[in-house]
Amino acid sequence: MNQVNWQFVTPQFDHFRHVLSELHNIEQTDYLELQPRAASALEAFTISSGMHRFLLVNCGDNSVFRGLIKEALQETISNHNVLSTESLAVDQLFDTYRLDKNGQIEMLAGQLSQVENVILIVSANLILANPLLWPKIKAAMLGEPVLPKPLKAEWFSPQVEPVVYQSKMVITGDRNQLAELDYLDEDLLSVLSMYTELEEDFHLDDDNLTPYIGYLKWLCNRYELPSFDQDALLRLLTAGVRETEDQHYLPLSPLWLRNILSLAAIESDNYLITGANMDRAIEEKQFRESYLPHRAIDDILDGQVIIETTGEQIGQINGLTVIDVAGHPVSYGEPARISCVIHFGDGDVSDVERKAELGGNLHAKGMMIMQAFLSSALRLDEPLPYSASIVFEQSYSEVDGDSASLAELCCLVSALSEQPIDQQIAVTGAVDQFGRVQAVGGLNEKIEGFYQVCKHQGFTGEQGVILPETNLKHLALHKEVVESIKAKEFHIWAVSSIDEVIPLIMGKPFRGEEDSVLSMIAERIENFAKHDHPQGFVERIKNWFV
């Protein structure tokens, strides 16, 4: 039930075979040809007048992107001079003057007046690092008179006339940098500028793989990299899907693609890149970056971190987390043991992470949604007579996000019903107030983290991961995991509601039947109500020894 075939856990490109067969006949495609929004904005900006003297481009703060924008502008226009700068200073941008030995004024032209009709491309970070310079830049771009500055204060002369510049400016930066610019000058983003983005990914459909392949060829030609064959292309497309975390999207970043192609070129000794070359380049890259994930697995195998992948336990489940370490280039997945204990109380579900100030707001939100759903499913007209305590065991850093709320709900249901959970299965997903399972992030890393633990502790043939059905399109698992799923050593189950999860991990229906988990919880509550007699403290202690 709900088990997923291996074809769903890795992207399939069989329907593109007719395109791949024409690989060597595909023409190169320029980067801006795959950026219709940016291309449109650049064209409009070159002919704009009036207040639109700035163009804000949301992209990586990198000279590579500024260089691509410069080339695109130079190809588009003939009546402007396009300059790009990696530094910002008054005496570099604007006209200055000095006095010669005879006391005569000698004007020195800045970048904005050395040539006519300048379009200057600059990083948002440079403006943010020089906020006092911004009013002068803004005035110059809007065509207001700007007084040249003397190179020495004692050279100041009232005879110097202000200069009016005929210039425009392209400002590049990521979303956070542009937000800071908006804080610096609230008119810039809303009134004075055009805005566009260099898109980070490319939507793949049945008709547009050809221009993407042309773009890859363009990159190889631009950076003097060897060409590639069909097998190498397929491996690169799979890696690209993993990078975007969506089987319908491929990365457009010239930095990421150049990195992968350059690594493959090393493996091919700068000859034609084959599938084996590309595969080895990606595997070697992953190996170089895998020290921390391997250490995490070692801690589990050594028993320092307790993760069970066999047997059954009440109130214990294997959740899945993604670890981000500062200074480490990639995220990696790691299973986390989530436990829940029940005691008599007022129905409160205690989030230990939150109380210890290790749980973020999103995690707390997920816990409250989970608690609301369970109360609704039980149709309670008063609080549960039990309180619960849920915790990520052996977690010593902040936990945030709602991706564990499905696992936490299963753990709570197990503890309340006293029905064990199969430890061979790990669970990830968010849950809403109606019990529907919602998509989460980091699926590839999460699945591979649990897979590695199962592999080293020994496959049973029944191990695997439950994930949201809506996450299937995000999967691009490592080929080793795919082969294991093919061999039925490891499994993936896709679910859309809690009603589909409970039978998989507990072997019983969630509700609607006599032996359902909800009916067991209701029976336990009813039995408690029948035997609920107030006792004094001394009497309760005596009962411990009966």
Secondary structure in CASP SS format (residue, H / E / C, confidence):
PFRMAT SS
TARGET T0000
AUTHOR 0000-0000-0000
METHOD secondary structure of the structure
MODEL  1
M C 1.00
N C 1.00
Q E 1.00
V C 1.00
N C 1.00
W H 1.00
Q H 1.00
F H 1.00
V H 1.00
T C 1.00
P C 1.00
Q C 1.00
F C 1.00
D H 1.00
H H 1.00
F H 1.00
R H 1.00
H H 1.00
V H 1.00
L H 1.00
S C 1.00
E C 1.00
L H 1.00
H H 1.00
N H 1.00
I C 1.00
E C 1.00
Q C 1.00
T C 1.00
D C 1.00
Y H 1.00
L H 1.00
E H 1.00
L H 1.00
Q C 1.00
P H 1.00
R H 1.00
A H 1.00
A H 1.00
S H 1.00
A H 1.00
L H 1.00
E H 1.00
A H 1.00
F H 1.00
T H 1.00
I H 1.00
S C 1.00
S C 1.00
G C 1.00
M C 1.00
H C 1.00
R C 1.00
F E 1.00
L E 1.00
L E 1.00
V E 1.00
N E 1.00
C C 1.00
G C 1.00
D C 1.00
N C 1.00
S H 1.00
V H 1.00
F H 1.00
R H 1.00
G H 1.00
L H 1.00
I H 1.00
K H 1.00
E H 1.00
A H 1.00
L H 1.00
Q H 1.00
E H 1.00
T H 1.00
I C 1.00
S C 1.00
N C 1.00
H C 1.00
N E 1.00
V E 1.00
L E 1.00
S E 1.00
T C 1.00
E C 1.00
S C 1.00
L C 1.00
A C 1.00
V H 1.00
D H 1.00
Q H 1.00
L H 1.00
F C 1.00
D C 1.00
T E 1.00
Y E 1.00
R E 1.00
L E 1.00
D C 1.00
K C 1.00
N C 1.00
G C 1.00
Q C 1.00
I E 1.00
E E 1.00
M E 1.00
L E 1.00
A C 1.00
G C 1.00
Q H 1.00
L H 1.00
S H 1.00
Q H 1.00
V C 1.00
E C 1.00
N C 1.00
V E 1.00
I E 1.00
L E 1.00
I E 1.00
V E 1.00
S E 1.00
A H 1.00
N H 1.00
L H 1.00
I H 1.00
L H 1.00
A H 1.00
N C 1.00
P H 1.00
L H 1.00
L H 1.00
W H 1.00
P H 1.00
K H 1.00
I H 1.00
K H 1.00
A H 1.00
A H 1.00
M H 1.00
L C 1.00
G C 1.00
E C 1.00
P C 1.00
V E 1.00
L C 1.00
P C 1.00
K E 1.00
P E 1.00
L C 1.00
K C 1.00
A H 1.00
E H 1.00
W H 1.00
F C 1.00
S C 1.00
P C 1.00
Q C 1.00
V C 1.00
E C 1.00
P C 1.00
V E 1.00
V C 1.00
Y C 1.00
Q C 1.00
S E 1.00
K E 1.00
M E 1.00
V E 1.00
I E 1.00
T E 1.00
G E 1.00
D C 1.00
R H 1.00
N H 1.00
Q H 1.00
L H 1.00
A H 1.00
E H 1.00
L H 1.00
D H 1.00
Y H 1.00
L H 1.00
D C 1.00
E H 1.00
D H 1.00
L H 1.00
L H 1.00
S H 1.00
V H 1.00
L H 1.00
S E 1.00
M E 1.00
Y E 1.00
T E 1.00
E E 1.00
L C 1.00
E C 1.00
E C 1.00
D E 1.00
F E 1.00
H E 1.00
L C 1.00
D C 1.00
D C 1.00
D C 1.00
N C 1.00
L H 1.00
T H 1.00
P H 1.00
Y H 1.00
I H 1.00
G H 1.00
Y H 1.00
L H 1.00
K H 1.00
W H 1.00
L H 1.00
C H 1.00
N H 1.00
R H 1.00
Y C 1.00
E C 1.00
L C 1.00
P C 1.00
S C 1.00
F E 1.00
D C 1.00
Q H 1.00
D H 1.00
A H 1.00
L H 1.00
L H 1.00
R H 1.00
L H 1.00
L H 1.00
T H 1.00
A H 1.00
G H 1.00
V H 1.00
R H 1.00
E H 1.00
T H 1.00
E C 1.00
D C 1.00
Q C 1.00
H C 1.00
Y E 1.00
L E 1.00
P E 1.00
L C 1.00
S C 1.00
P H 1.00
L H 1.00
W H 1.00
L H 1.00
R H 1.00
N H 1.00
I H 1.00
L H 1.00
S H 1.00
L H 1.00
A H 1.00
A H 1.00
I H 1.00
E H 1.00
S C 1.00
D C 1.00
N C 1.00
Y C 1.00
L C 1.00
I E 1.00
T C 1.00
G H 1.00
A H 1.00
N H 1.00
M H 1.00
D H 1.00
R H 1.00
A H 1.00
I H 1.00
E H 1.00
E H 1.00
K H 1.00
Q H 1.00
F H 1.00
R H 1.00
E C 1.00
S C 1.00
Y H 1.00
L H 1.00
P H 1.00
H H 1.00
R H 1.00
A H 1.00
I H 1.00
D H 1.00
D H 1.00
I H 1.00
L H 1.00
D C 1.00
G C 1.00
Q C 1.00
V C 1.00
I C 1.00
I C 1.00
E C 1.00
T C 1.00
T C 1.00
G C 1.00
E E 1.00
Q E 1.00
I C 1.00
G C 1.00
Q E 1.00
I E 1.00
N E 1.00
G E 1.00
L E 1.00
T E 1.00
V E 1.00
I E 1.00
D C 1.00
V C 1.00
A C 1.00
G C 1.00
H C 1.00
P C 1.00
V C 1.00
S C 1.00
Y E 1.00
G E 1.00
E E 1.00
P E 1.00
A E 1.00
R E 1.00
I E 1.00
S E 1.00
C E 1.00
V E 1.00
I E 1.00
H E 1.00
F E 1.00
G C 1.00
D C 1.00
G C 1.00
D C 1.00
V E 1.00
S E 1.00
D E 1.00
V H 1.00
E H 1.00
R H 1.00
K H 1.00
A C 1.00
E C 1.00
L C 1.00
G E 1.00
G C 1.00
N H 1.00
L H 1.00
H H 1.00
A H 1.00
K H 1.00
G H 1.00
M H 1.00
M H 1.00
I H 1.00
M H 1.00
Q H 1.00
A H 1.00
F H 1.00
L H 1.00
S H 1.00
S H 1.00
A H 1.00
L H 1.00
R C 1.00
L C 1.00
D C 1.00
E C 1.00
P C 1.00
L C 1.00
P C 1.00
Y E 1.00
S E 1.00
A E 1.00
S E 1.00
I E 1.00
V E 1.00
F E 1.00
E C 1.00
Q C 1.00
S C 1.00
Y C 1.00
S C 1.00
E C 1.00
V E 1.00
D C 1.00
G C 1.00
D C 1.00
S C 1.00
A C 1.00
S H 1.00
L H 1.00
A H 1.00
E H 1.00
L H 1.00
C H 1.00
C H 1.00
L H 1.00
V H 1.00
S H 1.00
A H 1.00
L H 1.00
S H 1.00
E C 1.00
Q C 1.00
P C 1.00
I E 1.00
D E 1.00
Q C 1.00
Q C 1.00
I E 1.00
A E 1.00
V E 1.00
T C 1.00
G C 1.00
A E 1.00
V E 1.00
D C 1.00
Q C 1.00
F C 1.00
G C 1.00
R E 1.00
V E 1.00
Q E 1.00
A C 1.00
V C 1.00
G C 1.00
G C 1.00
L H 1.00
N H 1.00
E H 1.00
K H 1.00
I H 1.00
E H 1.00
G H 1.00
F H 1.00
Y H 1.00
Q H 1.00
V H 1.00
C H 1.00
K H 1.00
H H 1.00
Q H 1.00
G C 1.00
F C 1.00
T C 1.00
G C 1.00
E C 1.00
Q E 1.00
G E 1.00
V E 1.00
I E 1.00
L E 1.00
P E 1.00
E H 1.00
T H 1.00
N H 1.00
L H 1.00
K H 1.00
H H 1.00
L C 1.00
A C 1.00
L C 1.00
H C 1.00
K H 1.00
E H 1.00
V H 1.00
V H 1.00
E H 1.00
S H 1.00
I H 1.00
K H 1.00
A C 1.00
K C 1.00
E C 1.00
F E 1.00
H E 1.00
I E 1.00
W E 1.00
A E 1.00
V E 1.00
S C 1.00
S E 1.00
I H 1.00
D H 1.00
E H 1.00
V H 1.00
I H 1.00
P H 1.00
L H 1.00
I H 1.00
M H 1.00
G C 1.00
K C 1.00
P C 1.00
F C 1.00
R C 1.00
G C 1.00
E C 1.00
E C 1.00
D C 1.00
S C 1.00
V H 1.00
L H 1.00
S H 1.00
M H 1.00
I H 1.00
A H 1.00
E H 1.00
R H 1.00
I H 1.00
E H 1.00
N H 1.00
F H 1.00
A H 1.00
K H 1.00
H C 1.00
D C 1.00
H C 1.00
P C 1.00
Q C 1.00
G C 1.00
F H 1.00
V H 1.00
E H 1.00
R H 1.00
I H 1.00
K H 1.00
N H 1.00
W H 1.00
F C 1.00
V C 1.00
END
